[in-house]
């Protein structure tokens, strides 16, 4: 099992936050890791950097099945917007949680990543242009924050 940190652009996050009861239930990407390294059972954490450089966790998936856009749309029970550009999606095991904005600005610089490449003090969204792999220790830090928020 691998654990991934997948960045969502601020514009996409703003749009998702305006959708009533938006669930983090699947993900698409054109990055090679998505197609070649993601596997069923992997954990994917979604994050973004919002206004005022607030770094947040948005949700988490446990990958279940890789599907076409049409199959994924049917599986999650909602139509995908015509603007969605990906043809392949990973759908998560349930439960599917609503999108969150859990601040991680104070802990993000602790992440070490695989391979070891910590964030610089002045990091931005550009440091997440590629999907990053988290260490188990990084995951545990995020999971602790997630669990405290979700209680």
C-alpha positions as CSV (number, residue, x, y, z in Angstrom):
1,X,0.0,0.0,0.0
2,X,1.2,3.5,-0.9
3,X,0.0,6.8,0.5
4,X,-0.3,9.8,-1.8
5,X,-0.7,13.6,-1.4
6,X,-2.7,14.9,-4.4
7,X,-3.0,18.7,-4.9
8,X,-6.2,20.3,-6.1
9,X,-6.0,23.8,-7.6
10,X,-7.7,26.6,-5.7
11,X,-10.2,27.3,-8.5
12,X,-11.4,23.6,-8.5
13,X,-11.7,23.7,-4.7
14,X,-13.7,26.9,-4.8
15,X,-16.1,25.3,-7.2
16,X,-16.3,22.0,-5.2
17,X,-17.0,24.0,-2.0
18,X,-20.0,25.7,-3.7
19,X,-21.6,22.3,-4.6
20,X,-24.1,21.3,-1.9
21,X,-23.1,18.1,-0.2
22,X,-20.0,17.5,-2.5
23,X,-18.4,14.2,-1.6
24,X,-14.8,13.2,-2.1
25,X,-15.6,9.9,-3.8
26,X,-13.2,9.6,-6.8
27,X,-10.3,11.2,-8.5
28,X,-8.9,11.7,-12.0
29,X,-5.5,12.9,-13.2
30,X,-3.3,13.0,-16.2
31,X,-0.1,12.4,-14.2
32,X,1.8,9.2,-14.7
33,X,1.7,8.2,-11.0
34,X,-2.1,8.1,-11.2
35,X,-2.0,5.7,-14.1
36,X,1.1,3.6,-13.3
37,X,1.5,3.6,-9.5
38,X,-1.9,4.0,-7.9
39,X,-3.2,0.7,-6.8
40,X,-6.4,-0.6,-5.1
41,X,-5.9,-0.1,-1.4
42,X,-3.7,2.9,-1.7
43,X,-4.7,6.0,0.3
44,X,-4.9,9.4,-1.4
45,X,-5.1,12.6,0.6
46,X,-6.3,15.7,-1.2
47,X,-5.0,19.1,-0.3
48,X,-4.9,22.7,-1.5
49,X,-3.5,26.1,-0.6
50,X,-6.3,28.6,-0.3
51,X,-6.4,32.3,0.4
52,X,-3.8,33.7,2.7
53,X,-1.6,30.7,2.1
54,X,-3.9,28.5,4.2
55,X,-2.8,24.9,3.5
56,X,-5.8,22.5,4.0
57,X,-6.7,18.9,3.7
58,X,-9.9,18.4,1.7
59,X,-10.5,14.7,1.9
60,X,-9.2,11.2,1.7
61,X,-9.8,8.2,-0.5
62,X,-9.0,4.5,-0.2
63,X,-8.7,3.5,-3.8
64,X,-11.0,0.7,-4.9
65,X,-11.6,0.6,-8.6
66,X,-10.2,2.3,-11.7
67,X,-13.0,3.1,-14.2
68,X,-13.9,5.1,-17.2
69,X,-15.5,8.5,-16.6
70,X,-18.9,7.1,-17.5
71,X,-18.6,4.1,-15.2
72,X,-17.3,6.2,-12.4
73,X,-20.2,8.7,-12.8
74,X,-22.7,5.8,-12.6
75,X,-20.9,4.2,-9.7
76,X,-20.9,7.4,-7.5
77,X,-24.5,8.3,-8.6
78,X,-23.9,11.7,-10.0
79,X,-23.2,13.1,-13.4
80,X,-19.8,14.5,-14.0
81,X,-19.6,18.1,-15.3
82,X,-19.0,18.4,-19.0
83,X,-15.9,20.3,-18.2
84,X,-14.3,17.3,-16.5
85,X,-11.3,16.5,-18.7
86,X,-10.2,13.1,-17.5
87,X,-11.3,9.9,-19.1
88,X,-10.2,7.6,-16.2
89,X,-11.0,7.7,-12.5
90,X,-10.2,5.9,-9.4
91,X,-13.3,5.4,-7.2
92,X,-13.0,5.2,-3.4
93,X,-14.2,2.6,-1.0
94,X,-17.1,4.0,1.1
95,X,-17.7,5.9,3.3
96,X,-17.5,8.9,1.1
97,X,-17.1,12.1,3.2
98,X,-18.1,15.6,2.4
99,X,-15.2,17.9,1.3
100,X,-13.5,19.5,4.3
101,X,-11.1,22.4,4.9
102,X,-8.9,21.2,7.7
103,X,-5.9,23.4,8.2
104,X,-2.5,21.7,8.0
105,X,-0.3,24.9,7.6
106,X,1.2,24.2,11.0
107,X,2.2,20.6,10.2
108,X,3.0,20.5,6.5
109,X,6.7,21.3,6.9
110,X,7.1,18.2,9.0
111,X,6.4,15.9,6.0
112,X,9.4,14.1,4.7
113,X,7.9,12.4,1.6
114,X,9.2,9.5,-0.4
115,X,11.9,10.0,-1.6
116,X,13.0,12.4,1.2
117,X,12.3,15.9,0.0
118,X,10.9,18.2,2.7
119,X,9.1,21.4,1.9
120,X,11.0,24.7,2.0
121,X,9.9,27.3,4.5
122,X,8.2,29.4,1.8
123,X,6.5,26.6,-0.1
124,X,3.6,27.2,-2.5
125,X,1.3,25.1,-4.6
126,X,4.1,24.9,-7.2
127,X,5.9,22.5,-4.9
128,X,3.0,20.1,-5.5
129,X,2.9,20.1,-9.3
130,X,3.5,16.3,-9.1
131,X,1.7,13.9,-6.9
132,X,3.9,13.2,-3.9
133,X,4.2,10.0,-2.0
134,X,3.9,10.3,1.8
135,X,5.8,8.3,4.4
136,X,3.8,6.3,6.9
137,X,4.9,8.9,9.5
138,X,3.6,11.7,7.3
139,X,0.3,9.8,6.9
140,X,0.0,9.3,10.6
141,X,0.3,13.1,11.2
142,X,-2.5,13.7,8.6
143,X,-4.6,10.9,10.0
144,X,-4.4,12.3,13.5
145,X,-5.5,15.8,12.3
146,X,-8.3,14.2,10.2
147,X,-9.6,12.1,13.1
148,X,-9.6,15.1,15.5
149,X,-11.5,17.2,13.0
150,X,-14.0,14.4,12.2
151,X,-14.9,13.7,15.8
